Amino acid sequence: MKKAAFVYSEGLTQRDSRVDEVFGPTRLQYTYELLKCYRAFDSPASMLVAPEDVPEASLLSFHTEEYVAAVRSFSNGEKTFNPARFNFSELGDNPIYPGMYELSTLVVGASLQAAELVSAGGVDVAFNSSGGLHHAAPDYASGFCVFNDVVIAIKHLLAKGLKVAYVDIDAHHGDGVQNAFYASDQVLTISIHESGRHLFPGTGGVSEIGVGAGEGYSVNMPLAPFTDDEVYLWAFDQIVPELVDSFEPDILVIQLGTDSHYLDPLTQLSLTTEGYSGLVSRARQMAPKWVALGGGGYEASVVIRCWTLAYGIMMGRDWPDEIPSDYQELYGLKKLRDMEKPHLDSLIRDRARRFAEESVAGVRRLVFSYHGL
């Protein structure tokens, strides 16, 4: 029997209210509560695990000492460092709030715990929905991401002598993770995202393929706005399974941002819950051992439903579409899956397909030969 773990505690929801407006902790809490209503944690195929704090040394495997000290200082309300130097601002994507260091460290702890559970053989897959903060750099915050739990978890796996493939389906390019391993052939990074011509962080072109030993091990597949299920899944199938299979990773790490959904207010891709579930199902087929992390998603009702569907796939369960009545009464959600699809003009659909075809052709031309394909 395949076994899954869901890493969660209320401590992961202690975030500042202003951040909550866009990237809020309610997404985590309500996903956990919906899974509880589906009795996900009563199954022998699933276990609920509380995250543990990690020592500063874990943060320093990627981040600089000065940056870690600055985050701690800001979290305590101190004025020792200049926030702008580390890309913190009251008006930008990275506001300072009390307890920021403790929460961000706990998120890292949750991802490390997920990685350890899988690598030690306790479970086949572990999901930390609070993780996937793929933009953070060694010495500055970026895109709501303070500490890069993805990089730290992957480095933990590498230290065990394991090869890691990283697949990122967030609508935003996984720039922080790519940059961390841009010169390494021990990590294959694949990011499928809305083109940087239209969306933060503006990177992730097909030509970004790595340097030195890592040349050919960074893979980017930008997509046009309004790319729908059919085109997205076609593009994914053209690139990802072959590369992952050729790389032969010991563990797959996947970032499951839901902001590629057509109802997300900050992005312009057009996936439905059907397309999203198809991507998670493909991840399950590609690797016997995988670590799943959360990521972006700025429409709470979408995030809750997508991550609930995702954890069901990890467990090998297909949840009923009718959301349990007690959850409906609390939050108003009635159906787990989308009841309609986006209505896209044929010209827009054709443009998105041509863009995807160009991206796929570019990846195959620039990257596949490095992998004997």
Buried (B, 14 or more C-beta within 10 A) or exposed (E): EEBBBBBBBEBBBBBBEEBBEEBBBBBBBBBBBBBBBBEBBEBEBBBBBBBEEBEEEBBBBBBBEEBBBBBBBBBEEEEEBEBEEBBBEEEBBBBBBEBBBBBBBBBBBBBBBBBBBBBEEEBBBBBBBBBBBBBBBBBBBBBBBBBBBBBBBBBBBBEEEBBBBBBBBBBBBBBBBBBBBBBBBBBBBBBBBBBBEBBBBEBBBBEBBBEEEBBBBBBBBBBBBBBBBBBBBBBBEBBBBBBBBEBEBBBBBBBBBBBBBBBBEBBBBBBBBEBBBBBBEBBBEBBEBBBBBBBBBBBBBBBBBBBBBBBBBBBBBEBEEEBBEEBBEEBEBEEBBBEEBBEBEEEBBEBBBEBBBEBBEBBBEBBBEBBEE
